[in-house]
Amino acid sequence: MSRHIMVLLHPQREESAVAAVSVWKALLDDGIIPVVLDEEVLDFAARSSHADVQKDLLSRCEVIDPAELAIWKTRCELVIVLGGDGTILRAAERFHGSGVPLMGVNLGHVGFLAESEREDLAEAVHRASQRDYLVEERLALDVTVWHEGEAIYNAWALNEATIEKTSKARMIDVVLGVDARPVSSFGCDGVILATPTGSTAYAFSAGGPIVWPEVEALLLIPISAHALFTEPLVVNPDSRLGVEISPGNPDFAAVLWCDGRRALELPAGARIEAKRSQSPIKLARLHKGPFTDRLVAKFRLPVSGWRGPIEEA
């Protein structure tokens, strides 16, 4: 039976296109059929200086329409994602609920979700071909927006769901709750509902704690809140987070963002709930090193002077 591996990329980035060609060739040499989306590859293949080479490689790949993705989710054993965290989040959105692991190769800047850097691309593809990787599950969020007693929107997020004001001149008035019980109310610029994976993203920039990925928890972080009790909250992973927006402001304007990709304009009086998703995201890992080392490397943290613990004889 033929083996298939999906290759997703950032079609507007030249380095992503170059990396894609290398991945297609390596997979084909290993007897694996790359699966690619036509919307991602046809444009750069047409304008590339190596168009003939790419055309030959693409003729041996499965080039599919995004409408066929539901079928190919069941046929692909792995997704190799070429790009930064944004590209990986886009891949996570597309493959959410499929159970297919994602292997990210960082071609961006920080690349917290990626497993490999661009200089390790050949090794990553070889390990993928050999099925020489571990699969790590990451907690995700199911998000529901309620208004006047009805669920008006359902969404999903790997990093965070964020409620933000859209008017620079006004705050939004919110009441925060955990497990259907109120915690605090205040005016603010927004509220972040995050996972441990998202703790190093927007939540980190807003002053939230960094949570190690193996810690199962949910985070609630106010943004520029005008109140005394506005500390970030870290709660049980099976808790239900709630943000209720005051219905009394006629000039209300706010938006819900999920992973910074999917947006919904929120009506006054809306209630946003987030809870642990029943479908975690699976990440393919090549190295089982400690998250501490990844944190230090990605943020380039100063660690000079560290002597380490004294080991007993």
C-alpha positions as CSV (number, residue, x, y, z in Angstrom):
1,M,0.0,0.0,0.0
2,S,1.3,3.5,-0.9
3,R,2.3,5.8,1.9
4,H,1.3,9.5,1.9
5,I,2.6,12.4,3.8
6,M,1.0,15.9,3.5
7,V,3.4,18.8,3.0
8,L,2.0,22.2,4.0
9,L,3.9,25.5,3.5
10,H,3.7,29.3,3.4
11,P,3.2,29.9,-0.3
12,Q,4.4,33.5,-0.3
13,R,7.8,32.8,1.2
14,E,10.6,31.8,-1.1
15,E,12.5,29.9,1.6
16,S,9.3,27.8,2.1
17,A,9.1,27.0,-1.6
18,V,12.7,26.0,-1.7
19,A,12.3,23.8,1.3
20,A,9.2,22.2,-0.1
21,V,11.1,21.1,-3.3
22,S,13.7,19.4,-1.1
23,V,11.0,17.7,1.0
24,W,9.1,16.4,-2.1
25,K,12.3,15.0,-3.6
26,A,13.4,13.3,-0.4
27,L,10.0,11.7,0.2
28,L,9.7,10.5,-3.4
29,D,13.2,9.0,-3.2
30,D,12.0,7.1,-0.1
31,G,9.0,5.8,-1.9
32,I,6.5,8.1,-0.2
33,I,4.0,10.2,-2.1
34,P,3.8,13.8,-1.0
35,V,0.3,15.3,-0.8
36,V,0.2,19.1,-1.5
37,L,-2.6,21.7,-1.8
38,D,-2.9,23.2,-5.3
39,E,-3.5,26.7,-3.8
40,E,-0.2,26.5,-2.1
41,V,2.1,25.3,-4.8
42,L,0.8,26.3,-8.3
43,D,1.6,29.9,-7.9
44,F,5.2,29.7,-6.8
45,A,5.8,26.7,-9.2
46,A,4.8,28.9,-12.1
47,R,7.0,31.8,-11.2
48,S,10.0,29.8,-10.0
49,S,13.4,29.9,-11.9
50,H,13.4,26.1,-11.5
51,A,9.8,25.7,-12.8
52,D,10.7,22.6,-14.9
53,V,12.2,20.8,-12.0
54,Q,9.2,21.6,-9.8
55,K,6.7,20.6,-12.5
56,D,8.4,17.2,-12.8
57,L,8.3,16.7,-9.0
58,L,4.7,17.9,-8.7
59,S,3.7,15.4,-11.5
60,R,4.7,12.6,-9.1
61,C,2.9,14.2,-6.0
62,E,-0.8,14.2,-5.2
63,V,-1.8,17.8,-5.9
64,I,-5.3,18.2,-4.4
65,D,-8.0,20.8,-4.0
66,P,-8.6,21.9,-0.4
67,A,-12.2,20.6,-0.8
68,E,-10.6,17.1,-1.0
69,L,-8.8,17.5,2.3
70,A,-11.4,15.7,4.4
71,I,-10.7,12.5,2.3
72,W,-6.9,12.8,2.5
73,K,-6.9,13.3,6.2
74,T,-7.6,9.6,6.5
75,R,-4.9,8.7,4.1
76,C,-2.0,10.7,5.3
77,E,0.2,9.3,8.1
78,L,1.9,12.6,8.9
79,V,1.9,16.3,8.0
80,I,5.2,18.1,7.5
81,V,4.7,21.9,8.0
82,L,7.2,24.3,6.5
83,G,7.1,27.7,8.1
84,G,6.7,29.5,11.4
85,D,4.2,29.2,14.2
86,G,1.5,30.9,12.1
87,T,1.8,28.2,9.4
88,I,1.7,25.5,12.0
89,L,-1.4,27.0,13.5
90,R,-3.0,27.0,10.1
91,A,-2.1,23.3,9.7
92,A,-3.5,22.5,13.1
93,E,-6.8,24.2,12.2
94,R,-7.0,22.1,9.0
95,F,-6.1,18.8,10.7
96,H,-7.9,19.4,14.0
97,G,-9.8,16.2,15.0
98,S,-8.1,14.0,12.4
99,G,-5.6,12.4,14.8
100,V,-2.8,13.0,12.2
101,P,0.4,14.3,13.8
102,L,2.1,17.5,12.7
103,M,5.9,17.8,12.3
104,G,6.9,21.5,12.1
105,V,10.1,22.7,10.5
106,N,10.8,26.3,11.5
107,L,11.4,28.7,8.7
108,G,10.2,31.7,10.7
109,H,11.5,33.5,13.8
110,V,10.8,32.0,17.2
111,G,9.0,28.8,16.0
112,F,8.0,27.5,19.4
113,L,5.7,24.8,17.9
114,A,8.3,23.6,15.4
115,E,10.3,20.5,16.0
116,S,13.2,21.2,13.7
117,E,15.1,24.2,12.3
118,R,15.8,24.7,8.6
119,E,19.3,23.4,8.8
120,D,17.9,20.1,10.2
121,L,15.4,19.7,7.3
122,A,17.1,16.6,5.7
123,E,17.2,14.8,9.0
124,A,13.6,15.6,9.8
125,V,12.4,14.2,6.5
126,H,14.5,11.1,6.9
127,R,13.1,10.5,10.4
128,A,9.6,11.0,9.0
129,S,10.2,8.5,6.3
130,Q,11.4,6.0,8.9
131,R,8.5,6.7,11.3
132,D,11.3,7.5,13.8
133,Y,9.5,10.1,15.9
134,L,7.4,10.3,19.1
135,V,3.9,11.8,19.2
136,E,3.0,14.3,21.8
137,E,-0.5,15.5,22.5
138,R,-1.3,19.1,23.2
139,L,-4.4,20.3,25.0
140,A,-6.7,22.5,22.9
141,L,-9.8,24.7,23.5
142,D,-13.4,24.4,22.4
143,V,-14.9,27.8,22.4
144,T,-18.6,28.7,22.4
145,V,-20.2,32.2,22.2
146,W,-23.7,32.5,23.8
147,H,-26.1,35.4,23.2
148,E,-29.6,35.8,24.6
149,G,-29.7,32.1,25.6
150,E,-28.5,30.7,22.3
151,A,-25.1,29.4,21.1
152,I,-24.3,31.6,18.1
153,Y,-20.7,30.5,17.4
154,N,-18.5,27.5,18.0
155,A,-14.7,27.5,17.4
156,W,-11.5,25.9,18.4
157,A,-8.0,27.1,19.4
158,L,-4.6,25.5,20.0
159,N,-3.0,28.6,21.5
160,E,-5.7,30.9,22.8
161,A,-9.1,32.5,22.4
162,T,-8.9,36.3,22.9
163,I,-11.7,38.8,23.5
164,E,-10.4,42.3,22.4
165,K,-11.8,45.7,22.2
166,T,-11.9,47.2,18.7
167,S,-12.3,50.9,19.7
168,K,-9.1,52.6,21.0
169,A,-11.2,55.1,22.9
170,R,-13.2,52.7,25.1
171,M,-12.6,49.7,27.4
172,I,-14.9,46.7,27.5
173,D,-16.6,45.8,30.8
174,V,-16.4,42.1,31.6
175,V,-17.2,39.6,34.4
176,L,-14.8,36.6,34.6
177,G,-16.0,33.2,35.9
178,V,-14.6,29.7,36.4
179,D,-16.9,26.7,36.6
180,A,-20.0,28.8,36.4
181,R,-19.0,30.9,39.4
182,P,-18.1,34.6,39.2
183,V,-14.5,35.6,40.0
184,S,-14.1,39.3,39.3
185,S,-15.4,42.2,37.1
186,F,-13.6,45.2,35.6
187,G,-13.0,47.2,32.5
188,C,-10.1,46.1,30.3
189,D,-8.7,46.0,26.8
190,G,-9.4,42.3,26.6
191,V,-9.1,38.8,28.1
192,I,-7.0,35.9,26.9
193,L,-8.1,32.3,27.5
194,A,-5.1,30.1,26.8
195,T,-3.6,26.7,26.8
196,P,-0.1,25.7,28.1
197,T,1.0,25.7,24.4
198,G,-0.3,29.3,24.1
199,S,1.4,30.4,27.3
200,T,4.5,31.4,25.3
201,A,2.5,33.3,22.7
202,Y,0.0,36.2,23.2
203,A,-0.5,35.2,26.9
204,F,3.2,35.6,27.5
205,S,3.2,39.1,25.9
206,A,0.2,40.1,28.1
207,G,2.1,39.1,31.3
208,G,0.8,35.6,31.8
209,P,2.9,32.7,33.2
210,I,4.8,30.3,31.1
211,V,3.4,26.8,31.6
212,W,5.3,23.7,30.7
213,P,3.5,21.8,28.0
214,E,3.2,18.6,30.0
215,V,1.3,20.6,32.7
216,E,-2.4,20.2,32.1
217,A,-4.1,23.5,32.9
218,L,-6.1,26.4,31.4
219,L,-5.1,30.1,31.7
220,L,-7.1,33.3,32.0
221,I,-5.1,36.5,31.5
222,P,-6.7,40.0,31.6
223,I,-5.2,42.6,29.2
224,S,-4.6,46.1,30.6
225,A,-7.3,45.7,33.3
226,H,-8.4,48.7,35.4
227,A,-8.9,47.0,38.8
228,L,-6.9,45.7,41.8
229,F,-7.5,42.0,41.3
230,T,-6.3,41.4,37.7
231,E,-3.8,38.6,38.2
232,P,-3.6,35.8,35.7
233,L,-5.4,32.6,36.7
234,V,-4.2,29.0,36.2
235,V,-7.0,26.5,36.7
236,N,-7.9,22.8,36.4
237,P,-7.8,21.6,32.8
238,D,-11.3,20.3,33.1
239,S,-12.6,23.7,34.3
240,R,-14.9,25.9,32.2
241,L,-13.7,29.5,31.7
242,G,-16.3,32.2,31.2
243,V,-16.2,35.8,30.1
244,E,-19.4,37.8,30.2
245,I,-19.6,41.2,28.5
246,S,-21.7,43.9,29.9
247,P,-25.0,44.4,27.9
248,G,-25.4,48.0,28.9
249,N,-22.8,49.8,26.8
250,P,-24.4,51.2,23.6
251,D,-20.9,51.9,22.1
252,F,-19.7,48.4,22.7
253,A,-17.3,47.0,20.1
254,A,-15.2,43.9,20.6
255,V,-14.1,40.8,18.7
256,L,-13.2,37.2,19.5
257,W,-10.1,35.9,17.9
258,C,-9.1,32.2,17.9
259,D,-5.4,31.6,17.4
260,G,-5.3,35.1,15.8
261,R,-6.8,33.5,12.7
262,R,-10.6,33.2,13.0
263,A,-12.6,36.3,14.2
264,L,-16.2,37.0,15.3
265,E,-17.6,40.4,16.1
266,L,-19.2,40.1,19.6
267,P,-22.6,41.5,20.4
268,A,-23.0,43.4,23.7
269,G,-24.1,41.0,26.4
270,A,-22.3,38.0,24.9
271,R,-20.9,35.2,27.0
272,I,-17.8,33.4,25.8
273,E,-17.0,30.0,27.2
274,A,-13.8,27.9,26.7
275,K,-13.1,24.4,27.9
276,R,-10.7,21.6,27.1
277,S,-11.3,20.1,23.7
278,Q,-11.9,16.4,23.3
279,S,-9.6,16.5,20.3
280,P,-6.1,17.4,21.2
281,I,-3.5,18.3,18.6
282,K,-0.7,15.7,18.0
283,L,2.8,16.9,17.4
284,A,5.5,14.7,16.0
285,R,8.7,15.1,18.1
286,L,12.2,14.0,17.0
287,H,13.9,15.0,20.3
288,K,12.6,14.3,23.8
289,G,14.8,17.1,25.4
290,P,13.5,19.2,28.3
291,F,11.2,22.1,27.6
292,T,13.6,24.2,29.7
293,D,16.2,24.0,27.0
294,R,13.7,24.9,24.3
295,L,12.6,27.9,26.3
296,V,16.2,29.1,26.8
297,A,17.1,28.6,23.1
298,K,14.0,30.2,21.6
299,F,14.0,33.3,23.9
300,R,17.8,33.4,24.0
301,L,17.7,33.7,27.8
302,P,20.9,34.5,29.7
303,V,21.9,31.5,31.9
304,S,25.6,32.3,32.6
305,G,26.5,31.6,36.2
306,W,24.3,28.5,36.5
307,R,26.3,25.7,38.3
308,G,23.6,23.0,38.5
309,P,22.6,20.8,41.4
310,I,25.1,18.9,43.5
311,E,24.8,15.2,42.7
312,E,25.1,12.9,45.7
313,A,27.7,10.2,45.4
